[in-house]
Amino acid sequence: MSYKNQFVWKRAVQLSVNCYQITKRFPQSELYGLTNQIRRSSVSVASNIAEGYGRRSKQEYIQFLHIALGSLRELDTQLIIAKEVELTDKTLFQPIMNEVEEMQSILVATLNKLKE
């Protein structure tokens, strides 16, 4: 089975796509600030899931899932800051913040299952 068939990876890719969509609305002056940071951390979530899946052992996969979880928490923090400094309409943040929370639950559940 490929990492591309993994539910957790598919959700991470969709989250990253949604982050790109919301950051398109940010001011141009933020291109190398929070726009870049949000995009990089969201891509890191999916990338680490894929990289870990391709490793030799379950323990390595778990390690990369922990890295993905760290990137997700980074993303959450960056989105909170972007919302607070009003880089775009505040109402646009809630759906993506909910998605981040759901992704965190999925990652934690996946980690717990792998550690059993």
N, C-alpha and C positions, 0 to 999 in steps of 0.2 A: 504494500500500500504506500502511496506517495503522501508527502506532507500536504500536497494540494487537496487531498481528500479529507484532511483533518478539519473538523468543525471549528476548533479553536483557531487554526490558521486562517480559515475563511473569514471568521468574524474579525480577526485582527486586520486583515487586508481591507475589509469594508470600513473599519474604524479609520484606517489611514486615508482611504479615499474621502471619507467624510471630513477629516481634518483638512485635507487639501481644499475641499469645497468651502469650508468656513473661513480658512485663511485667505482665500481669494478676495474676501471682502475687507480684509485688514488694509490700513493705509500703506501706501508704497514705502513710506519711511520705516516701516517695520519689517521690510523684506529680509533684512539681515539680522533682525532681532527675534522677537517671539514667533514671527511667521516661520522662519527657518528652524527654530528650536522645536516648535510644535510638529512640523513636518518630519524632522529627523527622529524625534522620539517616537512618533506614531509608526514610522517605517521600521524602526528598531524592534518594536514589539513583534510584528509579523516576521521580520528577518531572523530574529533569534529563535522563534518557534521553528522556522524552517531549518535553520542551521543545526539546532539541537536534534531535530528529528533525523537528520542525516548522520549523526554521530554513531559510534560503535556500541555504546552501552546505554542502558536506561539511566544510569547515574549521570552521564554527560547530558542526556536529554533534560533531566531534572534541573541540572545546573543552568542550562540555557533558558529553561522556562522561568527560573528565578531571575535571570537577567531581563527577560521579557517583562516580568512583573515589575522590576525596578524601572524600566523604561515607561511602563504604563503609569506608574506613580509620578514619574517626572512629567509625563504628559498631563496628568490631572492637575498638577501644580501650575504648569504653564497655562493651561486653559483657565484656571481660577484667576490668575494674574491678568490674563488678557481680558477676561470679563470685567474684573474690577477697575481696570484702567480704560474700559469702554472702547476697545479697538473695533468693535462692531456692535450691532444691536444686541442687547443683553438677552433677549428672548431666543436668539439663535443658539445660545450656549447650552441651554437645559437639555435638549435632546442628545447632544454629543456628550455632555457630562453623564447622562444616564447610561449611554453606551459604554463609557469608560468604566462605570461601576459594574455593569453587566459583564464586561470583559474581565474585570478583576475577579469576579465571582467564578467565571468559567476557568480562568487560569488557576485559581486556588483549588477549585474542585479537581481539575486535571492533575495538579501536583499531589493532592491528597490521595487520589486514586493510584497514581504511579508509586507512591511511597508505601502503599499497603503491602 
